Amino acid sequence: MSAASAVLTEHEYRGARVQRVLRVLLGLFLVGVLLFAPPEGGLALCWLVVACYGVWSGAVGFLIKAADARSLRYVWLALFVDMFTLVVLTLIADRSATTETAPLLLTGFFLIPVIAAAQLKPWICMVVSAPAVLVYLVSSLAIRDENFEPVSSVLLRSAVLVVVGLGCVLLSRLQRSRVATITQLLDERSALLAEMVQLEQREQRQLAETLHDGALQYVLAARQELESVEDGDPEAVGRVDLALGESSRLLRSIMTQLHPAVVETAGLLPALRDLAEALQTRRQLTARLQTRDWEDALRTPVDELLLSTARELVTNIAKHAEATQVRIELSREAGHAKLLVADDGRGMSGVDLDAKLGAGHLGLASRRIRVEAAGGSMRFTPAEPHGTVVDVTVPLIGLAAAAG
């Protein structure tokens, strides 16, 4: 069972338990009427009916407690037994000369729509409320004393019951809407959690590939060169120093990409330089970084978003585009940060990002969603003569420039 289905079932159980409590209150109401306003005739028969109703209510309550989700769907049918009990008691009490008991019993009909509203299904509340109003009207007219109560009074009380029934229908609809909202939020939460897990696994694989193809290769090369150093090769020390230096630079580049604090300390522009150098070293691509109105010391609230977007784009280019050149441009214009990433690869014609997101390919599609969530946009256009140009624009809200 999904989390959303579990929430809906739980609310149905709670609604059934509320019905059980309200039915107990209805039984107490009947007992109170017979105790404080008993009919002059048929009292024993009334008590018998109330006793049978108590046994019935107890059985229904036990079934609610032990029932499964499918059985709970039919609990509302017990409301017709409640109405039947009220009608029988009213007709028995009306045989007495006392005129107080029967009208009091009829007020119990106002509990019927309330009990139905606990089912959390507006159509059930409507199906129950409509006959309750009709039975109440007919019963009121049947026991009416022509000398004391006019027809207009009966109609007015029936109209009040109509209003109560309509209010219960709307309340049931409101509660159902809230449950639907909760289930939708749970579905979205589950989807986001699954997306986060996939993104984490994907980033771990990328990190492993980056370490294997970059720093690890230089470390292994330096280890091999140690044999030449032992053999007295004068140039071997230089090659070892070069390999260790490159591995150190690549590790620093990876640290810049992984840790947001590095971006906050160094800035977005130096981080993009490291990204371009790492791309050029590991993937053997010609990477160029160009800037306009963007200083090294500039800090913005969207630095991490732009860096992660650029990293996703260049990673996608290196893996899938079959490109030889990559151009990265960073600029600031009219209160917006603009990032452009262009390549000379095979392009993205016919690629549906929404379909990829639905199929579980979260890279570029999820990155576009994050850019749009920040109030920006991401556009993909063909490059000439071939390749792809990606324009990312994000508003600089709360721009803060740090001192250089």
C-alpha positions in Angstrom: 0.0 0.0 0.0 1.3 3.4 -0.9 1.7 6.2 1.6 -1.2 8.2 0.0 -3.5 5.1 0.2 -2.5 4.6 3.8 -3.4 8.1 4.7 -6.8 7.8 2.9 -7.5 4.5 4.7 -6.5 6.0 8.0 -8.9 8.9 7.6 -11.7 6.5 6.7 -11.0 4.5 9.9 -11.1 7.8 11.9 -14.4 8.8 10.2 -15.9 5.4 11.0 -14.8 5.8 14.7 -16.4 9.3 14.7 -19.6 7.7 13.4 -19.5 5.2 16.2 -19.2 7.9 18.8 -22.0 10.0 17.3 -24.2 6.9 17.2 -23.6 6.4 20.9 -24.6 10.1 21.4 -27.8 9.4 19.5 -28.5 6.4 21.7 -28.0 8.5 24.8 -30.3 11.1 23.3 -33.1 8.5 23.0 -32.5 7.3 26.5 -32.7 10.9 27.8 -35.9 11.6 26.0 -37.5 8.5 27.5 -36.2 9.3 31.0 -37.1 13.0 31.1 -40.1 13.2 28.7 -41.6 9.7 28.7 -44.8 9.0 26.7 -47.9 8.2 28.7 -48.5 5.1 26.6 -46.2 2.5 25.0 -43.2 3.3 27.2 -42.2 -0.3 27.6 -42.3 -0.8 23.8 -40.2 2.3 23.4 -37.6 1.0 25.9 -37.6 -2.3 23.9 -36.9 -0.5 20.7 -34.1 1.5 22.4 -32.6 -1.6 23.8 -32.6 -3.3 20.4 -31.0 -0.2 18.9 -28.3 -0.3 21.6 -27.5 -3.9 20.7 -27.5 -2.9 17.0 -25.2 0.1 17.7 -22.8 -2.1 19.7 -22.6 -4.7 16.9 -22.0 -1.9 14.3 -19.3 -0.4 16.6 -17.6 -3.8 16.9 -17.7 -4.3 13.1 -16.1 -0.9 12.6 -13.3 -1.7 15.0 -12.6 -5.1 13.3 -13.5 -4.2 9.7 -11.0 -3.8 6.9 -10.9 -0.9 4.4 -13.3 -2.5 2.0 -15.9 -3.2 4.7 -15.8 0.4 5.9 -17.2 1.6 2.6 -20.6 0.1 3.6 -20.8 1.4 7.2 -22.9 4.4 6.1 -25.8 2.0 5.3 -26.4 1.7 9.1 -27.7 5.3 9.1 -30.9 4.1 7.5 -31.4 1.9 10.6 -30.9 5.0 12.7 -33.6 6.8 10.8 -36.0 3.8 11.0 -35.5 3.6 14.8 -36.4 7.3 15.1 -39.5 6.9 13.0 -40.7 3.8 15.0 -40.1 5.6 18.3 -41.9 8.7 17.1 -44.9 6.8 15.9 -45.1 4.8 19.2 -44.8 8.0 21.3 -47.4 9.7 19.1 -50.1 7.2 20.2 -49.9 8.8 23.7 -51.9 11.8 24.7 -48.6 13.5 25.5 -47.5 15.8 22.7 -43.9 16.4 23.9 -42.2 13.1 23.4 -42.7 12.6 19.7 -41.4 16.1 18.6 -38.4 15.6 20.8 -37.6 12.3 19.2 -37.8 13.9 15.8 -35.0 16.3 16.6 -32.7 13.3 16.5 -32.9 13.5 12.7 -30.6 16.5 12.9 -27.8 14.1 14.0 -28.2 11.9 10.9 -26.4 14.3 8.4 -23.7 15.0 11.0 -23.0 11.2 11.3 -23.0 10.9 7.5 -20.5 13.7 7.2 -17.9 11.7 9.1 -17.8 9.2 6.2 -15.6 11.8 4.2 -17.7 11.2 1.1 -20.0 14.0 0.0 -22.2 11.8 -2.1 -22.9 9.6 0.8 -23.8 12.6 3.0 -26.2 13.8 0.2 -27.7 10.3 -0.2 -28.4 10.1 3.5 -29.5 13.7 4.1 -32.1 13.8 1.3 -34.2 10.9 2.7 -33.6 12.1 6.2 -35.3 15.4 5.4 -38.1 13.7 3.6 -38.8 11.3 6.4 -38.5 14.1 8.9 -41.1 16.2 7.0 -43.6 13.3 6.6 -43.2 12.2 10.2 -43.6 15.8 11.5 -46.8 16.2 9.4 -48.1 12.8 10.7 -47.8 13.8 14.4 -48.7 17.4 14.0 -51.4 18.7 16.3 -53.6 20.9 14.1 -54.6 23.0 17.1 -51.1 23.8 18.3 -48.6 23.7 15.3 -49.3 25.1 11.9 -47.9 23.6 8.7 -45.6 26.6 8.2 -43.8 25.6 11.5 -43.2 22.1 10.2 -41.9 23.4 6.9 -39.6 25.8 8.7 -38.0 23.1 10.8 -37.6 20.9 7.7 -35.9 23.8 6.0 -33.5 24.1 8.9 -32.7 20.3 8.5 -32.1 21.0 4.8 -29.6 23.6 5.7 -27.9 21.3 8.2 -27.7 18.6 5.6 -26.2 20.9 3.0 -23.7 22.2 5.6 -22.7 18.6 6.4 -22.3 17.9 2.6 -20.0 20.9 2.3 -18.1 19.9 5.4 -17.6 16.4 4.1 -16.3 17.8 0.8 -13.9 20.1 2.6 -12.5 17.3 4.7 -12.2 15.1 1.6 -10.3 18.0 -0.1 -7.9 18.2 2.8 -7.3 14.5 2.8 -6.7 14.7 -1.0 -4.2 17.5 -0.4 -2.3 15.5 2.2 -2.1 12.5 -0.1 -0.9 14.7 -2.9 1.8 16.1 -0.7 2.8 12.6 0.4 3.1 11.5 -3.3 5.2 14.6 -4.1 7.4 13.9 -1.0 7.9 10.3 -2.1 8.8 11.4 -5.6 11.3 14.0 -4.3 12.8 11.5 -2.0 13.3 9.0 -4.9 14.7 11.8 -7.0 17.2 12.7 -4.3 18.3 9.1 -3.9 18.8 8.8 -7.7 20.7 12.1 -7.8 23.0 11.0 -4.9 23.8 7.7 -6.6 24.4 9.5 -9.9 26.7 12.0 -8.3 28.6 9.2 -6.5 29.1 7.5 -9.9 30.3 10.7 -11.4 32.7 11.3 -8.6 34.1 7.8 -8.9 34.6 8.3 -12.7 36.2 11.7 -12.1 38.7 10.3 -9.6 39.5 7.3 -11.7 40.0 9.2 -15.0 41.8 12.1 -13.4 43.8 12.2 -10.2 44.2 8.4 -9.9 45.8 8.2 -13.4 48.4 10.8 -12.5 49.1 9.1 -9.1 49.6 5.7 -10.9 51.8 7.4 -13.5 53.9 9.0 -10.7 54.3 5.6 -9.0 55.6 4.1 -12.3 58.0 6.9 -12.7 59.5 6.1 -9.3 61.2 3.1 -10.9 62.9 5.4 -13.3 64.0 7.6 -10.4 65.6 4.6 -8.8 67.4 3.8 -12.0 68.9 7.3 -12.0 66.8 8.9 -14.9 67.4 12.6 -14.4 64.1 13.5 -16.0 62.0 11.1 -14.0 61.9 13.4 -11.0 60.3 16.2 -13.1 57.7 13.8 -14.5 56.8 12.6 -11.0 56.5 16.2 -9.9 54.3 17.0 -12.9 52.1 14.0 -12.2 51.7 14.9 -8.5 51.0 18.5 -9.3 48.3 17.6 -11.8 46.7 15.2 -9.4 46.7 17.9 -6.7 45.1 20.4 -9.1 42.4 17.9 -10.1 41.6 17.1 -6.4 41.3 20.8 -5.6 39.0 21.2 -8.6 36.8 18.3 -7.3 36.7 19.9 -3.9 35.5 23.1 -5.5 32.7 21.3 -7.2 31.7 19.3 -4.2 31.8 21.8 -1.3 29.6 24.9 -1.4 31.9 26.6 1.0 34.6 26.6 -1.6 32.3 28.6 -3.9 31.5 31.0 -1.1 35.2 31.5 -0.4 36.6 31.6 -3.9 33.6 32.8 -5.9 31.7 31.5 -8.9 34.2 32.6 -11.5 37.2 30.8 -10.1 35.1 27.7 -9.6 34.1 27.9 -13.3 37.7 28.2 -14.3 38.5 25.0 -12.4 35.6 23.3 -14.1 36.8 24.3 -17.5 40.4 23.3 -16.7 39.3 19.9 -15.4 37.1 19.4 -18.4 40.0 20.1 -20.7 42.4 17.9 -18.8 40.2 14.9 -18.2 38.0 14.8 -21.3 40.6 16.2 -23.8 38.2 19.0 -24.9 39.1 22.6 -25.7 37.3 24.6 -23.0 37.1 28.4 -23.1 35.7 30.6 -20.3 34.5 34.2 -21.1 33.1 36.7 -18.8 31.3 40.1 -19.0 30.7 42.4 -16.0 31.6 39.6 -13.5 34.5 39.9 -11.2 36.2 37.2 -9.2 35.1 38.8 -5.9 31.4 38.9 -6.9 29.1 36.8 -4.8 25.4 36.2 -5.6 22.7 34.0 -4.1 22.6 31.9 -7.2 26.3 31.0 -7.4 25.7 27.4 -6.3 22.8 27.0 -8.7 24.8 28.3 -11.7 27.8 26.2 -10.8 25.8 23.0 -10.5 24.0 23.8 -13.7 27.3 24.4 -15.6 28.7 21.2 -14.2 25.7 19.2 -15.3 25.9 20.7 -18.8 29.6 20.1 -19.4 29.3 16.6 -18.0 26.5 15.9 -20.4 28.6 17.3 -23.3 31.6 15.3 -22.4 29.6 12.0 -22.2 27.1 12.4 -25.0 27.7 15.2 -27.3 30.9 13.9 -29.1 32.2 17.5 -29.1 35.7 18.9 -29.4 35.1 22.4 -28.1 33.1 23.9 -25.3 32.5 27.6 -24.6 31.3 28.9 -21.3 30.2 32.5 -20.9 29.2 34.2 -17.6 27.7 37.7 -17.5 25.6 40.0 -15.5 22.9 42.0 -17.3 19.9 44.0 -16.1 19.7 42.4 -12.7 20.1 38.9 -14.1 22.9 36.3 -14.1 23.4 34.8 -17.6 25.2 31.5 -18.2 25.9 30.3 -21.7 27.3 26.8 -22.5 27.9 26.0 -26.1 29.5 23.0 -27.8 30.2 21.8 -31.4 28.8 18.3 -30.8 26.0 16.4 -32.5 23.3 18.5 -30.9 20.0 17.8 -29.0 17.5 17.7 -31.8 14.5 15.5 -30.9 15.4 15.3 -27.2 12.3 15.7 -25.0 13.5 16.8 -21.5 10.1 16.3 -19.9 10.0 12.7 -21.3 13.5 12.1 -19.9 12.4 13.3 -16.5 9.4 11.0 -16.5 11.6 8.1 -17.5 13.9 8.7 -14.6 16.7 10.6 -16.5 17.0 13.4 -13.9 20.1 15.3 -15.1 19.3 18.2 -17.4 15.5 18.0 -16.9 15.8 18.3 -13.1 18.3 21.1 -13.5 15.9 23.0 -15.6 13.2 22.6 -13.0 15.5 24.0 -10.3 16.4 27.0 -12.5 12.7 27.7 -13.2 11.9 27.3 -9.5 14.4 30.2 -8.9 12.5 32.4 -11.4 14.9 31.8 -14.2 14.8 30.0 -17.6 16.9 27.5 -19.5 16.7 27.5 -23.3 18.3 24.9 -25.7 19.0 26.1 -29.3 21.0 24.6 -32.1 24.5 25.9 -32.8 25.9 26.6 -36.2 27.0 24.5 -38.1 26.3 21.9 -35.4 26.1 21.5 -31.7 24.0 23.0 -28.9 23.8 26.4 -27.2 22.2 26.4 -23.7 21.2 29.8 -22.3 20.5 30.0 -18.5 19.1 33.2 -17.1 18.5 33.6 -13.3 17.4 36.8 -11.5 19.9 38.2 -9.0 17.6 38.6 -6.0 19.3 40.0 -3.0 22.6 40.5 -4.8 25.5 41.0 -2.4 28.9 41.9 -3.7 31.8 41.0 -1.5 34.9 43.1 -1.2 37.8 41.9 -3.2 
